[in-house]
Amino acid sequence: VEIGKEIYEAIKDNQPVIDTTVDWAGAVPNGVTDWTQLEHWQGPAQSDGYYIEFKDLGKKLTKFAWRFVWKYGGDMNGVGKYVTQAGIDIDTAYAYLSEHLDVEVNSLKPVNYG
């Protein structure tokens, strides 16, 4: 079952607006509405950094850099391995004066790999 937010804004009008206390997604067992009902969480873990940058004639116009972060391994009575507080950690949000940067995060439905 997916918990947290399916869609949230990370950058609005060139400024970070993400609130990591509420802007995240997770996967938990049916019947669970709060990730803290599970035990044995590990992490947070993080991915390598990613970025996208737009230039014109060598001049940087916009840049957005981030990494994915999450807690993992939560279980219910020793069963399952779940993920929570999965989202992004913003490293850089830049827009030249003539540019506009907005970033929206869309969380995909959880997939069971195990």
MOFEN-V591536 format. One record per pair of residues at least 12 apart in sequence whose ideal C-beta (glycine too) atoms are under 7 Angstrom apart, sorted by sequence separation. I is the first residue (numbers start at 1). GAP is how many residues later the second one is. D is the distance in Angstrom with one decimal. If there is no record, write none. Layout:
I:GAP:D
I:GAP:D
This chain:
51:12:6.4
52:12:5.4
51:13:6.5
70:13:5.4
71:13:5.1
51:14:3.8
71:14:4.9
8:15:4.2
50:15:7.0
70:15:6.2
49:16:6.0
50:16:5.9
70:16:3.8
5:17:6.9
50:17:6.8
88:17:6.0
5:18:5.8
49:18:4.9
69:18:6.2
87:18:6.8
5:19:6.8
6:19:6.9
48:19:6.8
4:20:4.8
5:20:6.2
47:20:5.1
68:20:6.1
69:20:4.9
4:21:4.0
46:21:5.1
47:21:4.2
4:22:5.1
46:22:6.6
66:22:4.6
67:22:5.2
2:23:6.4
3:23:4.8
46:23:4.7
66:23:6.4
66:24:5.3
67:24:6.7
2:25:6.2
3:25:5.6
44:25:5.2
45:25:5.8
66:25:5.9
1:26:7.0
44:26:6.4
65:26:4.0
1:27:5.6
43:27:6.4
44:27:5.4
45:27:6.1
65:27:3.9
1:28:6.8
43:28:4.2
64:28:6.7
1:29:5.5
42:29:6.8
43:29:5.3
63:29:5.5
64:29:5.8
3:30:6.9
41:30:4.9
42:30:5.6
1:31:6.8
42:31:4.2
63:31:4.5
3:32:6.4
41:32:6.2
62:32:6.3
40:33:5.9
41:33:4.6
62:33:4.9
81:33:6.6
40:34:6.2
62:34:6.9
39:35:6.8
40:35:5.4
61:35:4.9
38:36:3.7
39:36:6.1
60:36:6.9
38:37:6.1
62:37:5.0
64:37:6.5
38:38:5.4
61:38:4.9
35:39:6.5
62:39:5.1
64:39:5.9
44:41:7.0
49:42:6.1
46:43:6.8
32:44:6.9
38:44:6.1
29:47:5.3
35:49:3.9
29:51:6.0
11:53:6.7
28:54:5.3
27:55:5.4
27:56:5.2
26:57:5.8
26:58:3.4
26:59:6.3
26:60:6.0
24:61:4.6
25:61:5.3
24:62:5.9
25:62:6.8
24:63:4.0
23:64:5.9
20:67:6.4
18:72:6.3
16:74:5.1
16:77:5.4
10:78:6.1
15:78:7.0
14:79:6.8
10:80:6.3
14:81:4.3
11:82:4.9
25:82:3.5
27:83:3.5
14:86:6.7
14:87:5.0
11:90:5.5
12:90:5.8
11:91:5.8
11:92:3.9
10:93:4.4
10:94:6.9
9:95:5.6
10:95:5.3
7:97:6.3
8:97:5.4
7:98:6.9
7:99:5.3
6:100:7.0
6:101:5.3
5:102:6.8
4:103:6.9
2:107:6.0
2:108:5.5
